[in-house]
Amino acid sequence: AITTQVDSYDFFNRPYTQEGAGSGWIIDADGIIVTNNHVVEGAKSITVTLDNGDTYTADTNSIYTDAYNDLAIIKIDATGLPALKTGNASQMRIGDWVVAIGNALGQGIRATEGIISRQNVALDVEQGQTLYNLLETSAAINPGNSGGPLVNLSGEVIGITSAKIASVGVEGMGYAISIDTALPIVKELVNNGFVSRPYLGVSLYTVDQLAIQEFKLQVKEGVLLLSVMAGSPADKAGLQQGDVIVNIGGTDVKTVQELTNVLHTATIGQPLDITYWRGNSTKTTTVTPIETP
């Protein structure tokens, strides 16, 4: 169980301390704990309570996060902890039984059971952020479950509880980040303290009617380059403001998110072929991504 304190301000801009509750799971016996970024984001203090009642204060200077995938690791001063094993989410089938374990409603660690309802789900969790490759489960997910493990019947972590759809008349639609997606990111956070991603040096906008009129575009779909940073990989490849990318790395792209997904699976230093529109003609170029500054 994870309890956080975050500085907030009321309607009159007066400061107050807000408490939050979340969950996590031990991935390393020496005190490394996996949770969600939104559980610990902005926290000025983090308290971790293990199932046996032992309580630890996590070092807020040792929080490493990846906001894009809503993942984080924290460290407590402990050794010999019972670390969980990880499983293979891709081997899970719709209908397979799972157990969600977490600090639901901040009332302590509890478990709920359910099945895998759907796989490879994309979910908009907030404006501008979409989580991909999620597992949908019928196991009850409540506030405070975030960051806790979704395990198979062998007790192996196959997902990290992250979100739910909470609407009147909606039941049994909770979501977990697939361990297949999460584990490489967690390893990077443990080893490097950050996630290294390919970088082009551009700002992007999904082509819509507004963009078509404003930039007098000759194409109805694609990803518009709003700006290209001088000296960036995109600049060196000859891309310019107003170009519209329609294919990158052999994959057709119509939205910023689609292009970003391709880029995040690319390899730093490995050239990517790009097809784009400039005016009323198509062009091709090759861009070599660098590590995000």
Rosetta blueprint (number, residue, H / E / L):
1 A L
2 I E
3 T E
4 T E
5 Q E
6 V E
7 D E
8 S E
9 Y E
10 D L
11 F L
12 F L
13 N L
14 R L
15 P E
16 Y E
17 T E
18 Q E
19 E E
20 G E
21 A E
22 G E
23 S L
24 G L
25 W E
26 I E
27 I E
28 D E
29 A L
30 D L
31 G L
32 I E
33 I E
34 V E
35 T E
36 N L
37 N H
38 H H
39 V H
40 V H
41 E L
42 G L
43 A E
44 K E
45 S E
46 I E
47 T E
48 V E
49 T E
50 L L
51 D L
52 N L
53 G L
54 D L
55 T E
56 Y E
57 T E
58 A E
59 D L
60 T H
61 N H
62 S H
63 I L
64 Y E
65 T E
66 D E
67 A H
68 Y H
69 N H
70 D L
71 L E
72 A E
73 I E
74 I E
75 K E
76 I L
77 D L
78 A L
79 T L
80 G L
81 L L
82 P L
83 A L
84 L L
85 K L
86 T E
87 G L
88 N L
89 A H
90 S H
91 Q H
92 M L
93 R L
94 I L
95 G L
96 D L
97 W E
98 V E
99 V E
100 A E
101 I E
102 G E
103 N L
104 A H
105 L H
106 G H
107 Q L
108 G L
109 I L
110 R E
111 A E
112 T E
113 E E
114 G E
115 I E
116 I E
117 S E
118 R E
119 Q E
120 N E
121 V E
122 A E
123 L E
124 D E
125 V E
126 E E
127 Q L
128 G L
129 Q E
130 T E
131 L E
132 Y E
133 N E
134 L E
135 L E
136 E E
137 T E
138 S L
139 A L
140 A L
141 I L
142 N L
143 P L
144 G L
145 N L
146 S L
147 G L
148 G L
149 P E
150 L E
151 V E
152 N L
153 L L
154 S L
155 G L
156 E L
157 V E
158 I E
159 G E
160 I E
161 T E
162 S E
163 A E
164 K E
165 I L
166 A L
167 S L
168 V L
169 G L
170 V L
171 E L
172 G L
173 M L
174 G E
175 Y E
176 A E
177 I E
178 S E
179 I H
180 D H
181 T H
182 A H
183 L H
184 P H
185 I H
186 V H
187 K H
188 E H
189 L H
190 V H
191 N H
192 N H
193 G L
194 F L
195 V L
196 S L
197 R L
198 P E
199 Y E
200 L L
201 G L
202 V E
203 S E
204 L E
205 Y E
206 T E
207 V L
208 D L
209 Q H
210 L H
211 A H
212 I H
213 Q H
214 E H
215 F H
216 K L
217 L L
218 Q L
219 V L
220 K L
221 E L
222 G L
223 V E
224 L E
225 L E
226 L E
227 S E
228 V E
229 M L
230 A L
231 G L
232 S L
233 P H
234 A H
235 D H
236 K H
237 A L
238 G L
239 L L
240 Q L
241 Q L
242 G L
243 D L
244 V E
245 I E
246 V E
247 N E
248 I E
249 G L
250 G L
251 T E
252 D E
253 V L
254 K L
255 T L
256 V H
257 Q H
258 E H
259 L H
260 T H
261 N H
262 V H
263 L H
264 H H
265 T L
266 A L
267 T L
268 I L
269 G L
270 Q L
271 P L
272 L E
273 D E
274 I E
275 T E
276 Y E
277 W E
278 R E
279 G L
280 N L
281 S E
282 T E
283 K E
284 T E
285 T E
286 T E
287 V E
288 T L
289 P L
290 I E
291 E E
292 T L
293 P L
